[in-house]
Amino acid sequence: MNFPKARAVVHKRFPFTIRLKDRVAEKSVGKPVLVKVDPGARFTGIAVVREDEPGKLRLIAGLELEHRGNAIRDNMTKRANYRRRRRSANTRYRAPRFNDRRRPDGWLPPSLRHRVDTTMSWMRRIMRIASVSGFSVESVKFDTQKMLNPEISRKEYQQGELAGYEVREYLLEKWGRKCAYCGAENVPLQVEHIVPRVRGGSNKVSRLTLACQECNQSKGARSIEEFLKGKPELLARIKSRALTPLPSVGAVDSVTVLARDTLRVRCTGRG
């Protein structure tokens, strides 16, 4: 089959778009397309589709946007630390001015504003190279607390996972007052990050466990998969238990509360 030469030229290289030169002016407008957007935490998917037949969509192009939200947040935190140090070192006498700054209506944090602006910018790019008839954006709301505890209801949403507990006491009850790695009991236990902080771990209670000093030092900054290599059952049990909240998380340990209140009254001299 022989194709005519020099019929198409490159219109844009990013996104790669070609343009046909032998189209008649009246027929130069392409068929209308739909743009479907799937927002995500780190990536946003964009699909350009066309309905050739009723109920059947044909994929024309697909894009995946990688957001820089975490990098922007880290840069903003670093900048704030620089400014705080500079103010405390050079202008200690100056009155604070942060209360004078007002956020306009519709304000978003820079990391979220970046996602919105980037997505809108690509929407405008697609409109310049295609005949877009409409947009479709997936809007989903997640109940993160119900995902962890399907039986949660009413005021339990406001209490949180640590209601009535100190972090250490909560971890002691959750992990049975023994080391999560070796099972040692009646030894000093340390609060351990399942995912080390240097690897992006957090202080969220579902990301913490208890470990003896020997296991804590032996694990160090290694990942739990590397530390428990060769022990798949123990690894799976720790991961599953870490995400499972304490069954009696909403209850208050009356003995602990009574002892703490008694000590507070004695220290303040009241009663």
Secondary structure, DSSP 8 states (H G I E B T S, - for coil): ----TT-EEEEEETTEEEEESS--GGG-S---EEEEEE--SSEEEEEEEEEEETTEEEEEEEEEEE--HHHHHHHHHHHHHHHHHHHHHH-TTS---GGG----TT---HHHHHHHHHHHHHHHHHHHHS-EEEEEE------HHHHH-TT--TTHHHH-TTTT--HHHHHHHHTTTB-TTT--BSS-EEEEESS-GGGT----GGGEEEEEHHHHHHHTTS-HHHHTTT-HHHHHHHHHHHHS--TTTTS--HHHHHHHHHHHHHHHT--
